[in-house]
Amino acid sequence: MLPKGLYGILSLMALIIQSLGTEVGMSSGNGDKEGKTTDEPTKTFPDIQPRNGNSRCSPGTWSSKGTTPCNDCSPGSYSKESGVTSCLLARAGYYVPTPRATTETPCQSGTYSTSTGSTSCGSCPPGHMCPNNALANPQKCSPGRYSTGGLTECTKCSAGTFNSIQGATGCCPCAAGWYNDQPGNTNCQRCSNQYPYSGPGTGNRNGCSANPGGWAISPSCSQGSDGTCPGSSPFASVSSKPKRHVIHAPLCRRTGQKACPVYGFNWRGGKHHSFTSYECVDIENDLESCGGCVQQSNDGEASADGGRDCSAIPNVSTVRCHKSECVIDSCQAGFIRSADGTHCVPDL
C-alpha cells in the first residue's frame, strides 16, 4: 500500500501530463515560427443524397419527368433529344409513320400533308401539282394545264384542246369551226372565213376546210367558269330520224370525282344499257363505281376503265369502297376472303 502523500504526487503528475497533451494537440500542424498554419483544417461535407436510380428518357421516348419509365412517341410524333417530357408533332409537309421515332420525314414530291401529326402523306389531288418535297399545300394547275392526281407538274393540254380555269382535271376539245395547234393553250382560234369548217378537237390549222363536213360551225368556243366545255352540233341529216343530241362529259371539280356515263333501258331498241347522260361519281368511295366508271356490274370484276361494282362481287356479305379499292369485310357462310382479299372463295 502506497502512503497518502504518494497518491497526491501521482495525481498531480497526471494533471500535468494531460495539460501538456492538450497543448500539443492544439499546436499540431502549425509549421513556421510566426505561427502560420501549413496544413489545411479538416473539412466537413454535407450528406450526399442517393440518386433514385432513374435515367433520362432516350430519343424517341418521353415521360412526364423526362426520366424512366418512359413511353414511346406515337406515330405522327417524335423526339430527337434525351430527357424530354413530351414529343413533337410532325410539321405540315412531314410525317412520322412509326412509333419511337427520332426525326420527321418530309413528304416526297407528288405527295403532301396539310396538318401536323401526320403518319403518312396523301397523293397530290387532281387539278393540283406537288413539285417539291415537304409540301403542305398543293398548287392548283394554271389555265392551259391539268392534272389527274399524284403529279409533280401539271400536264399541258394537247393541241386541239384547251382550258381556261385553274385547278382543271382535264381539257376541253376545241369546238367545231375552231382549232388550236399549240399545247398548253387557254383558248382556241376560229378557222378563217375562207376555210371556216372543222370538226371538234381540231389540232392544226390545216384541219380547217372550205367544204362543210359533218359539223356546224359553233358561234363561240369558251369554257364556263364551272368548267363546262363548249358544245358542237352535227349538221342535221335529211332523214326521218330525230336530230342527234350531242352530250358532252362535264369536268368534275371535286377531288376524287370522275365523269361517268349513265346507262338506262331503251325500251324501243330493246337495249338494256343505252347511254343517256354523264354524272360526276366519287370513284374513291362509290360502292358501284369503285376506282373508275362501270358500265355493267360484271360480277364485280374490273371494267375497261378500271372500276368495280363492289356490291356485285359474288358471295360477299359486307363490302365497301375505300380509296378506289373494294374492301371485303366479310363473306357469306361457307366462304372466306381470297388471299388477295378481292373475292370470296369456298371455305374448303
C-alpha positions as a printed Julia matrix, in Angstrom:
348×3 Matrix{Float64}:
   0.0     0.0      0.0
   1.3     3.49    -1.03
   1.42    6.27     1.51
  -1.24    9.02     1.15
   1.36   11.59     0.18
   2.49    9.49    -2.78
  -1.12    9.34    -4.08
  -1.25   13.11    -4.14
   2.02   13.37    -6.06
   0.87   10.86    -8.71
  -2.45   12.72    -9.19
  -0.62   15.99    -9.72
   1.69   14.43   -12.31
  -1.3    13.02   -14.23
  -2.89   16.5    -14.44
   0.38   17.99   -15.76
   0.72   15.29   -18.45
  -2.93   15.79   -19.5
  -2.35   19.54   -19.82
   0.78   19.09   -21.94
  -1.06   16.67   -24.26
  -3.8    19.19   -24.87
  -1.3    21.89   -25.93
   0.5    19.52   -28.24
  -2.8    18.63   -29.91
  -3.69   22.28   -30.38
  -0.35   23.14   -31.97
  -0.07   20.11   -34.29
   0.02   21.13   -37.97
   1.47   24.59   -37.25
   4.67   24.89   -39.2
   6.59   28.16   -39.19
   7.84   30.29   -36.3
   5.24   33.0    -36.91
   2.51   30.53   -36.1
   1.06   30.27   -39.62
  -0.77   27.1    -40.33
   0.72   24.98   -43.09
  -1.88   22.17   -43.1
  -5.45   22.92   -44.13
  -8.05   22.43   -41.4
 -10.24   19.38   -41.53
 -13.17   19.9    -43.99
 -16.69   18.77   -43.38
 -19.19   17.85   -46.24
 -22.94   17.77   -46.22
 -24.61   14.43   -46.5
 -24.95   13.44   -50.26
 -28.47   12.28   -51.12
 -28.52    8.96   -53.06
 -29.98    9.0    -56.57
 -33.39    7.44   -57.18
 -31.94    5.07   -59.82
 -33.9     6.58   -62.79
 -32.13    7.61   -66.01
 -33.12   10.11   -68.7
 -35.51    9.02   -71.44
 -33.71    8.22   -74.68
 -34.58    9.95   -78.02
 -37.87    8.65   -79.39
 -39.38    8.32   -75.9
 -40.78   10.62   -73.19
 -42.25   10.79   -69.7
 -43.82   13.48   -67.55
 -40.47   13.94   -65.73
 -38.16   13.07   -68.59
 -36.81   10.03   -66.73
 -37.58    6.32   -66.73
 -40.01    4.67   -67.01
 -40.56    6.19   -70.47
 -43.26    5.99   -73.17
 -42.66    5.59   -76.9
 -43.51    8.59   -79.07
 -46.62    7.59   -81.02
 -46.79    7.63   -84.86
 -47.08   11.2    -86.08
 -44.68   12.45   -83.37
 -41.01   12.18   -82.47
 -38.29   13.33   -80.06
 -34.67   13.84   -81.05
 -33.24   14.67   -77.62
 -32.92   12.81   -74.32
 -34.95   13.57   -71.24
 -37.96   15.2    -72.9
 -41.37   15.49   -71.23
 -43.36   15.43   -74.49
 -42.91   14.5    -78.15
 -43.0    16.9    -81.09
 -45.75   16.58   -83.7
 -44.64   16.18   -87.31
 -44.99   19.51   -89.11
 -47.3    20.02   -92.07
 -45.47   18.66   -95.1
 -43.82   15.97   -92.97
 -44.9    12.64   -91.49
 -43.82   10.02   -88.94
 -45.08    6.52   -89.86
 -43.81    4.51   -86.87
 -43.58    4.84   -83.08
 -40.36    5.68   -81.18
 -39.17    7.94   -83.99
 -36.31   10.39   -83.52
 -36.98   12.51   -86.6
 -39.75   13.51   -89.01
 -39.69   12.6    -92.72
 -40.53   15.1    -95.5
 -43.3    14.19   -97.92
 -41.85   13.36  -101.32
 -42.72   15.37  -104.42
 -46.08   14.27  -105.78
 -47.43   13.96  -102.22
 -48.36   16.35   -99.4
 -49.76   16.67   -95.87
 -51.72   19.7    -94.7
 -51.91   19.01   -90.96
 -49.47   18.43   -88.13
 -49.02   14.98   -86.63
 -49.44   13.11   -89.93
 -48.5     9.45   -90.14
 -48.45    9.42   -93.95
 -48.62   11.74   -96.95
 -51.51   11.92   -99.39
 -51.25   11.74  -103.16
 -51.39   15.14  -104.8
 -55.1    15.71  -105.62
 -56.48   16.06  -109.17
 -56.26   19.6   -110.52
 -53.11   20.25  -108.49
 -49.39   19.61  -108.56
 -46.9    18.9   -105.77
 -43.5    19.83  -107.24
 -41.38   19.91  -104.06
 -40.59   17.82  -101.02
 -42.15   18.75   -97.66
 -45.17   20.35   -99.34
 -48.1    21.31   -97.11
 -50.37   22.94   -99.71
 -50.73   21.55  -103.25
 -50.59   24.13  -106.02
 -53.52   24.49  -108.42
 -52.83   23.83  -112.09
 -52.7    27.04  -114.09
 -55.02   27.58  -117.1
 -53.85   25.54  -120.09
 -52.75   22.68  -117.85
 -54.44   19.87  -115.92
 -53.75   17.03  -113.51
 -55.49   13.76  -112.75
 -53.67   13.49  -109.41
 -50.32   12.4   -107.96
 -48.25   14.65  -110.23
 -45.21   16.81  -109.57
 -46.09   19.04  -112.52
 -49.38   19.72  -114.28
 -49.7    18.42  -117.85
 -50.2    20.79  -120.77
 -53.43   20.47  -122.73
 -52.62   18.86  -126.08
 -53.11   20.54  -129.44
 -56.79   20.62  -130.33
 -57.79   21.07  -126.68
 -57.68   23.88  -124.09
 -58.88   25.04  -120.71
 -59.16   28.5   -119.18
 -59.66   27.72  -115.47
 -57.38   26.98  -112.54
 -57.33   23.54  -110.96
 -58.57   21.7   -114.05
 -58.67   17.9   -114.12
 -58.94   17.73  -117.93
 -59.11   19.79  -121.13
 -61.94   20.75  -123.48
 -61.83   19.95  -127.21
 -61.96   22.96  -129.49
 -65.5    23.45  -130.78
 -66.38   22.8   -134.43
 -65.12   25.64  -136.63
 -62.22   26.3   -134.26
 -58.7    24.88  -133.89
 -55.63   25.01  -131.65
 -52.21   23.92  -132.88
 -50.18   24.57  -129.71
 -50.14   22.58  -126.46
 -50.9    24.4   -123.23
 -53.27   26.96  -124.75
 -56.07   28.64  -122.83
 -58.27   29.21  -125.89
 -58.84   28.08  -129.49
 -58.64   30.12  -132.71
 -61.52   30.45  -135.15
 -60.98   28.98  -138.6
 -60.61   31.62  -141.33
 -63.55   32.84  -143.39
 -62.05   31.1   -146.41
 -61.82   27.76  -144.61
 -64.48   28.01  -141.87
 -65.28   24.36  -141.2
 -63.61   21.91  -138.81
 -64.61   19.09  -136.53
 -64.37   19.21  -132.71
 -60.84   18.92  -131.35
 -59.04   20.08  -134.5
 -55.35   20.44  -133.63
 -54.0    22.02  -136.78
 -54.88   25.0   -138.96
 -54.8    22.72  -141.97
 -57.72   20.87  -140.39
 -59.98   23.78  -141.33
 -61.79   23.3   -144.64
 -63.85   25.25  -147.18
 -66.22   22.32  -147.54
 -68.83   21.61  -144.89
 -68.14   18.4   -143.07
 -70.34   16.72  -140.52
 -70.31   19.58  -138.05
 -71.92   23.02  -137.97
 -69.73   26.0   -137.09
 -70.0    26.8   -133.39
 -70.57   30.51  -132.71
 -68.22   30.52  -129.71
 -65.54   28.42  -128.06
 -65.46   29.46  -124.41
 -65.25   27.39  -121.28
 -67.69   28.14  -118.45
 -66.43   29.25  -115.05
 -67.7    25.92  -113.68
 -65.54   24.03  -116.19
 -68.28   23.29  -118.72
 -66.82   22.75  -122.19
 -68.21   24.42  -125.34
 -70.56   22.26  -127.35
 -70.6    21.29  -131.02
 -73.56   20.23  -133.12
 -73.55   18.0   -136.2
 -75.36   19.08  -139.32
 -78.95   17.87  -139.46
 -79.23   14.92  -141.82
 -82.09   14.59  -144.27
 -83.81   11.78  -142.5
 -86.97   10.95  -140.66
 -84.85   10.15  -137.64
 -84.77   12.76  -134.89
 -81.81   15.09  -134.71
 -78.9    13.68  -132.83
 -78.3    15.25  -129.44
 -74.63   15.55  -128.51
 -73.92   15.11  -124.82
 -70.57   16.32  -123.52
 -68.88   14.92  -120.44
 -68.6    17.54  -117.71
 -65.36   18.41  -115.97
 -65.76   17.31  -112.37
 -64.36   19.88  -109.97
 -64.28   17.89  -106.75
 -61.31   15.78  -105.74
 -61.81   12.07  -106.43
 -64.69   12.54  -108.87
 -64.86   11.38  -112.48
 -67.43   11.93  -115.23
 -69.02    8.51  -115.83
 -71.67    7.65  -118.45
 -75.14    6.82  -117.2
 -76.93    3.94  -118.9
 -80.63    3.19  -118.94
 -83.05    0.7   -120.51
 -84.0     1.53  -124.07
 -87.48    0.01  -124.45
 -87.79    0.77  -128.16
 -84.39   -0.52  -129.12
 -84.55   -3.41  -126.69
 -81.16   -2.41  -125.29
 -80.62   -2.7   -121.59
 -77.65   -0.36  -121.5
 -78.45    2.67  -123.67
 -76.32    5.73  -122.91
 -78.37    8.63  -121.52
 -76.05   11.16  -119.85
 -73.0    11.71  -117.64
 -72.66   12.2   -113.91
 -69.74   13.02  -111.64
 -69.03    9.95  -109.49
 -66.82    9.77  -106.39
 -64.76    6.83  -107.64
 -62.75    6.75  -104.41
 -65.78    5.82  -102.28
 -68.72    4.9   -104.57
 -69.68    1.27  -103.97
 -70.89    0.64  -107.53
 -68.17    2.59  -109.36
 -65.14    1.95  -107.16
 -61.91    3.04  -108.84
 -63.48    4.01  -112.18
 -66.59    4.05  -114.33
 -68.63    0.83  -114.54
 -70.97    0.07  -117.46
 -72.13   -3.34  -116.26
 -71.76   -4.99  -112.87
 -69.92   -7.95  -114.46
 -69.88   -9.9   -111.18
 -67.73   -7.24  -109.57
 -64.81   -7.67  -111.97
 -62.89   -4.59  -113.09
 -64.26   -2.75  -116.13
 -62.18   -1.43  -119.02
 -61.97    1.86  -117.11
 -60.66    0.08  -114.01
 -63.82    0.42  -111.9
 -65.57   -2.35  -109.95
 -69.12   -2.75  -108.72
 -68.22   -3.91  -105.21
 -71.85   -4.81  -104.46
 -71.85   -7.35  -107.32
 -68.93   -9.44  -106.05
 -70.35  -12.97  -105.57
 -70.82  -14.41  -102.07
 -69.98  -11.14  -100.3
 -71.72  -10.29   -97.02
 -70.33   -6.81   -96.26
 -68.14   -4.76   -98.57
 -67.15   -1.12   -99.01
 -65.17    1.1   -101.39
 -62.12    2.7    -99.79
 -59.61    4.78  -101.73
 -60.81    3.33  -105.06
 -60.46   -0.28  -103.87
 -63.21   -2.77  -102.97
 -62.62   -3.85   -99.36
 -64.41   -7.08   -98.4
 -65.12   -7.07   -94.67
 -66.91  -10.43   -94.56
 -68.2   -13.21   -96.81
 -71.38  -15.26   -96.72
 -71.48  -18.51   -94.74
 -69.29  -21.17   -96.31
 -66.99  -18.65   -97.97
 -63.84  -16.81   -96.95
 -61.84  -13.99   -98.43
 -59.28  -14.92  -101.04
 -55.58  -14.5   -100.32
 -55.51  -11.15  -102.09
 -58.74  -10.05  -100.4
 -60.55   -9.28  -103.67
 -63.04  -12.19  -103.81
 -64.98  -14.6   -101.61
 -63.98  -18.23  -102.24
 -65.36  -21.52  -100.83
 -64.1   -22.41   -97.36
 -62.79  -25.88   -98.14
